[in-house]
Amino acid sequence: MSTEPVDEFFHDTVAGWSARPATGTDLAEDLLALFDSQAGSRHLDLQARELGKQGKGFYSIGSSGHESNAAVAAALRPTDPALLHYRSGGFYLHRARQVPGQHPLRDVLLGVVASADEPISAGRHKVFGNAELAVIPQTSTIASHLPRAVGLAFSLGRAAKLGVDSGWPQDAVVVCSFGDASANHSTATGAVNAALHCAYQGLEMPLLLVCEDNGIGISVRTPKGWIESAYGSRPGLRYVTADGADPVQCLSVAREAADWVRRHRAPVFLHLRTVRLMGHAGSDVESGYRSRADITADYRRDPLLGTAKALVDHGVLRPDEVLARYEDKRAEVARVAEEALGRRKLGSAAEVMASIHQDRPEVVERRAREVLSREHFGDQLPEDEGPLTLAQAINRSLAEELGRDPGVVVFGEDVSRKGGVYGVTRGLRKKFGASKVFDTLLDEQSILGTALGAGLAGLLPIPEIQYLAYVHNAADQLRGEGSTLSFFSNGQYRNPMVVRIAGYGYQKGFGGHFHNDNSIAALRDLPGVVLASPSRPDDAAAMLRTCVAAAHEDGRVCVFLEPIALYHTRDLHEPGDGGWLARYPAPGEHHVPIGRARQHGDGADLTLVTFGNGVPMSLRTAKRLRERGVHARVLDLRWLAPLPVDDLLAAAEATGRVLVVDETRRSGGVSEAVVTALVDGGFTGPVARVTSEDSFIPLGAAAYHVLLDEETVETAALKLANA
């Protein structure tokens, strides 16, 4: 038997009760089912701690004290998508009861022991997830999953309006659970605000927010009454509350809340008042910050004890039968744990990484080259318009994708009526309608969360982040959510999306750090995320087509970095030469595979490796170098993740000398990865790099003191060529 005090308290308390006559309650079956789910969750926690002590278990953040969330599962359907808090063991086990053939005890324990046979993440992390139960796996740290939940709730109605099969029932309710401490995080407050922003406009938002309030976040107390004060009287947000120690009340309130959301397609905030038993995790010494009296007082509010009392009070079970049922569950969990310990573990780096992303270039190319109906262009196809700017090419490519696929949606700040700050999305709303091209509130977390949810609803989102500097306040939506879902679900769930970001420096007449940001370090190291960086109009159109195809076919998360300074650039060498315009490539005519560079020229003396604004800078430099007898080729990387390593090495070996022309910062910039790739690939020739300074970009002409310039490029190129 466990030595945990709460376990002993449960035994001693129940043993001290007297049997009661049966009352004939119609809740008997509900209470028995609830107790079994809660007892299973409790014994999973106890077992996880025991396995941790033995060095055989690797996760001990438990659900003890939160098992009343099983009542929320009872109030919902197993087809309602659930994004769960990490203390949702009761919910998970109770939902599994609703679907035949499930083995939730085994599944959770396989996660605890990090077995490769665990059915949702294959042992990569202990998460509550199961595609057959509509439980979408979340790490759920600091409420990072709330924007996705809001996005999914929003997108269910949007998909139906567009005639796209979301994969969910039309009256589905999205349930999202989180803790009281996380409710204070900007991610949570922003997500709730976004939900209310939609509901205020009459948009469908079938979202059940479940705040499991145990009054403490690790060691930091939540002020008494704070959650009700913060969320209990928000206009447009229906607020209900239940005592987790009262199973009858929990069942009643949860059912009322779920039914209301289902009928009204509007958000409800369910405040579930819980306790946290046995500390934050197995490694947490709770007595270091809580008094013994506080800790033991919570034992009386144990939801498992509350359900046991309801069973005894209604005469459904005698006290000894409650304890026997409780011990039977302990024995069952122990048997399953023993079996789980014998299951295999992940055996190699390749196996661990296998679920990060699919990579099927042939399938992606086939979709990118498809020629479908293009009637939305009217009498003039874009390839017949003549040379286009970068902004125009991206605009036509977006129109191509919006017209070919009813599930493609374009959204962000100012992208709809205004057509974007730089006119890149101009005319798309008029052509395709406000259901496919729409404005969002000014919150990057919500924009990316909408995209994450839209992908789960069968849509193919193309959100826009207005400026590169703005993505940093929402980076975790890509880092912690977008890039991990396939990893944590063993590929069963994906995040198809193409995030357009206007970025880099050199923007004249409208500058400063927030509009001229050259830091992309936060985007370059996200496993599986594609980072595209076009510079020329023809490449931009084709690369966007490739990214959308990769999102559609392989579920890839793609980031599309667009150089602001090149949006409307027309000339390259001389005013009026039209050297930076290009003809639009028709579908099937020009395909740019992910991870393939583009070479300009075949000079044999020097290779200039660059991207973005560095491409026209390097081409102009190469022209001046030729006049001085130095023949250089320019390699436009085009893709910053994955880097086009094979093309890079080939271009380097062709000249034996490499200058990396990098407009990002010297520390954490792209050139670091390029030089490393050359060294790792065995290149032994001289390598140098020129970069912008490790500085933020100031206003006006001062910007050019810290940004890389062509004079610096030329000086370094001559030095390297003559070395």
Stockholm file with secondary structure:
# STOCKHOLM 1.0

chainA/1-723         MSTEPVDEFFHDTVAGWSARPATGTDLAEDLLALFDSQAGSRHLDLQARELGKQGKGFYSIGSSGHESNAAVAAALRPTDPALLHYRSGGFYLHRARQVPGQHPLRDVLLGVVASADEPISAGRHKVFGNAELAVIPQTSTIASHLPRAVGLAFSLGRAAKLGVDSGWPQDAVVVCSFGDASANHSTATGAVNAALHCAYQGLEMPLLLVCEDNGIGISVRTPKGWIESAYGSRPGLRYVTADGADPVQCLSVAREAADWVRRHRAPVFLHLRTVRLMGHAGSDVESGYRSRADITADYRRDPLLGTAKALVDHGVLRPDEVLARYEDKRAEVARVAEEALGRRKLGSAAEVMASIHQDRPEVVERRAREVLSREHFGDQLPEDEGPLTLAQAINRSLAEELGRDPGVVVFGEDVSRKGGVYGVTRGLRKKFGASKVFDTLLDEQSILGTALGAGLAGLLPIPEIQYLAYVHNAADQLRGEGSTLSFFSNGQYRNPMVVRIAGYGYQKGFGGHFHNDNSIAALRDLPGVVLASPSRPDDAAAMLRTCVAAAHEDGRVCVFLEPIALYHTRDLHEPGDGGWLARYPAPGEHHVPIGRARQHGDGADLTLVTFGNGVPMSLRTAKRLRERGVHARVLDLRWLAPLPVDDLLAAAEATGRVLVVDETRRSGGVSEAVVTALVDGGFTGPVARVTSEDSFIPLGAAAYHVLLDEETVETAALKLANA
#=GR chainA/1-723 SS CCCCHHHHHHHHHHHTCCCCCCCCCTTHHHHHHHHHHHHHHHHHHHHHHHHHHTTCCCCCCCCTTCGGGHHHHHHSCTTSCEECCTTCHHHHHHHHHTSTTCCHHHHHHHHHTTBTTCTTTTTSSCCCCBGGGTBCCCCCGGGTTHHHHHHHHHHHHHHHHHTCCCSSCTTCCEEEEEETTGGGSHHHHHHHHHHHHHHHTTCCCCEEEEEEECSEETTEECCTTHHHHHHTTCTTCEEEEEETTCHHHHHHHHHHHHHHHHHHCCCEEEEEECCCCSCSSTTCCGGGTSCHHHHHHHHTTCHHHHHHHHHHHTTSSCHHHHHHHHHHHHHHHHHHHHHHHTSCBCCSHHHHHTTSCCCCHHHHHHHHHCCCCCGGGTTCCGGGSCSBCHHHHHHHHHHHHHHHCTTEEEEETTCSSSCCTTSTTTTHHHHHCTTTEEECCSCHHHHHHHHHHHHHTTCEEEEEESSHHHHGGGTHIIIIIITTHHHHTTTSSCCCEEEEEEEBSCCTTSCSTTTSBCCCHHHHTCTTCEEECCCSHHHHHHHHHHHHHHHHHHCCEEEEEEEGGGTTCCCSSSTTCCTTCBCCCCTTTCCCCTTCCEEECCCSSEEEEECTTHHHHHHHHHHHHHHTTCCEEEEECCEEESCCHHHHHHHHHHHSCEEEEEEEESSSSHHHHHHHHHHHTTCCSCEEEEEECSSCCCSGGGGGGTSCCHHHHHHHHHHHHTC
#=GC SS_cons         CCCCHHHHHHHHHHHTCCCCCCCCCTTHHHHHHHHHHHHHHHHHHHHHHHHHHTTCCCCCCCCTTCGGGHHHHHHSCTTSCEECCTTCHHHHHHHHHTSTTCCHHHHHHHHHTTBTTCTTTTTSSCCCCBGGGTBCCCCCGGGTTHHHHHHHHHHHHHHHHHTCCCSSCTTCCEEEEEETTGGGSHHHHHHHHHHHHHHHTTCCCCEEEEEEECSEETTEECCTTHHHHHHTTCTTCEEEEEETTCHHHHHHHHHHHHHHHHHHCCCEEEEEECCCCSCSSTTCCGGGTSCHHHHHHHHTTCHHHHHHHHHHHTTSSCHHHHHHHHHHHHHHHHHHHHHHHTSCBCCSHHHHHTTSCCCCHHHHHHHHHCCCCCGGGTTCCGGGSCSBCHHHHHHHHHHHHHHHCTTEEEEETTCSSSCCTTSTTTTHHHHHCTTTEEECCSCHHHHHHHHHHHHHTTCEEEEEESSHHHHGGGTHIIIIIITTHHHHTTTSSCCCEEEEEEEBSCCTTSCSTTTSBCCCHHHHTCTTCEEECCCSHHHHHHHHHHHHHHHHHHCCEEEEEEEGGGTTCCCSSSTTCCTTCBCCCCTTTCCCCTTCCEEECCCSSEEEEECTTHHHHHHHHHHHHHHTTCCEEEEECCEEESCCHHHHHHHHHHHSCEEEEEEEESSSSHHHHHHHHHHHTTCCSCEEEEEECSSCCCSGGGGGGTSCCHHHHHHHHHHHHTC
//
